[in-house]
Amino acid sequence: MIEARKLCKAYRVQGQSLPAAQDIDLVIHKGEMVSIVGHSGSGKTTLLSLLGGLTRPDSGQVLLDGMDIWSMGDDSLSELRNRKLGFIYQFASLIPTLSALDNICLPTAFGMVSGDIGGLALTLLEKVGLADKAGFYPSQLSGGQQRRVAIARAFINAPEVILADEPTGDLDEETEREVIDLFRQINKESATSFLIVTHNKDIAGRTDRRFTMKNGILSEMT
């Protein structure tokens, strides 16, 4: 379970304080799939960064399995992120000098996964429809293909929670459906929790609970 308690974050822009997260309370239970929709600049990406231990809040708490992640030291927090959280960023952010297969394997460098890592990475590539691109480098892949590699990479450590920022932004409608089907499959098979930020109301409609965000304020849709 991941939980936000009275989470606040603001940025200084031209001498003004602009709120990105205002007193946010949110609980995502194990095996739950949750979505957040909202316009650009509403605070959605900031919220993901706060929950994922990437951006420190001004106040409030983020609890992962009951542990306040922002009370941890940097090394412990990094280990926690690698072991329990999977990130799908708005951009693929692949390492250009590594093949698709090696990009997927990269998070395992910290030793959190044992066994046939290469075989697992190939299985994930197959699930996102890129089994024949294992040896390709990012420059040899389209934007949509790079995004699919990044999606596969997020699952390599079998995280408890996936935080996804516009995960299907570069994909065509058919591949988009396949990716959300994959999310649902992993969600059901391993009880992985998902928090998906999206502009796509069809994707949001396939999640268990839906929220909107505006000016840093999170509201649940009924």
N, C-alpha and C positions, 0 to 999 in steps of 0.2 A: 504493500500500500504506500502511496505517496500523498502527502498532505501539505497544503499551504495554510498558514495561520496568520491572518492580519498582515499579509505581505505587501510591502510598499517599496517603490523605487521611483525616483524622479531624476531628471537630467537638467543640467544648467545649459540653456541656449540663449545667447545674447543677453545674459544677465537675468533671464527669467527661469523660474523653476517649472518644468513641464512634467506632469505626472505620467509615468508609463504603467504603473501598477498602484492601485489605490485600495488598501485594506482588503486584499483578496483572500478569501477563504475557499479552499477547494480540496475535496477528498476524491482520490481515484483508487478504487478498490482493486484487489488482485483479480486479474482476468477481465477487467472492465475496459471498454473502448469508448473514449470520450473525444469530442471534437469542439473546437472553438472557431467561430467565424467572426469576421470583422474587417473593416477597411484597413488599408495600409496606414501605419502610424498609430493604430489603436492600442498597441502594447502587447500584441500576441507573441511576437518573437521575444520580447523582453521577458515575458512570463515564462516561456520555455527555458530561457537562459537562467533565470532565477531558480526554477525547479530542478534544472540539470546541474546546478553547481558551477555554472560558468560565469555568472554575474552576481556579485554580492548585493543583497537587498539593503536598503536604508534601515528597515526595521521589519520585524516579523520573523517567522520561522518556516523552514522547509524540513519536513520529517519524511524519512524513507525507512520503512519498517520500524517506525518509532524512534529513529535516531535523528537528531537535529544535525543536518549535514553542515550547516554553517558554524557549528561549534568545533568542527574537526580541523586538524592541521592540513596544510596543502598536500602533503604526501598521502595521507589517509583519504582525503577527498578525491584525489586523482585515482587512487586504487578503487574507491567506491564507484566512481563514474565508469571506470573500465569494466568493473565486474557486474554491476547491476543495471546500468543505463545504456541504452542504444540511442544514438542520435542520427536523425536524417535531416540534414541542413537544407536550407533553401537553394543552395548551390551544391554541386556534387563534391567539390573540394577534394578531388583525387590527387595523389602524388604523381606528377607527370613522368617520373623516371621509373615507376613501377607498373607492371602489367596489371590487367584487371584482376587476375587471380591473386597477385601479391598485394594489391590494394585491399582486397577483402580480408586477407590473412593478417594484415598489419596490426589490428587491435590485439591479436593473440601474442604479440611480442612480449607482453608483460606476464605471460605464463598462466593466464587464467583458464586456458583451454588445453586439454591434453588429447592424445589420440591422433587420428588421421585428419589433421587440420586441412591439408590440401584437398582431401576427399570431401570434407564438409564444405569447403569453399566452392568446389565444383558443383556440389549439389545445390547450393544457394544460387550459383550462376544459372544452373538449369532452371530453377524455379522462377527466375526473372527473365528467362528466355534468351540467355546469352552464353549457353554452354560452348558455342563455337568461337567465342571471343576471349577465352581465358588468357591467351598469350598476347592480346592486343594492348597497346598503350593508350592512355586517354586521348592523345592527339589523333589516334586512329578510330576513335569512337565518336558517334554523334552525341549531341547534348542529351538526348533522351536515353541513349545507351549508357552514358556516364552516370546519369541519375539512377538507372537501374543497378549499376555496380555499387553505387553508394547505398542503395537500399539493401542490397545483399550484405554489404559490409556491416550494417547496423545489427545484423542478426548473428554474426559469427561467434560472439561470446555468450549466446543464449541469455540476453538480458531479461531482467524482470519487468522493466518498463521501457517502452519505446517513446521517445519524444520526436515528433515529426513535424517539420516546418514546410508546408506546401510540398508534400512528398511526391505529388504527381504533376507538378507544375510544367515540366517539359515533355510530358508524355501525351500520345494520342489517346483517343477515347477508349480504344480496345485494350491498349496496354494499361491504361489507367484502371479499367475494370479488373484486369488480371492482377494488378498490384494490390488493389483493395481486397480482392479474393484471397490473395496470399496473406495479407494482414489478418483477415478473418480466420484463415486456416491455422496460422500460428497462434492466434489468440485462443482458439478453441483447443488446440492440441496441447499447448504448454501453459495456458492461463497467463500469457504475457499481457500486461496492461499497455494500453496505447493512449497517448494524448496527441491528437492530430490537429494542427492549425491549417485551415484551408479556406479558400474563397469559394470552393465548389460545394454548393448546397446538396448536390446528389451524394457526394462523399459523406458529408455531415449527416445526411439522412440514414446512412447505414451504420451509424454508431449508436451505442446504448444510451448516451446522454449528450445533449448539445448545449453549448453556451455561446453567447455573443459577447464581444468586448468592444467598448467604445470609451475613448479618453481614459484608458487605464482601469475602467470599471468592468468587472466580470458579472454577467447575469445569466442565469440558467433559463433555457427556453422550455416552455411548457407545451 
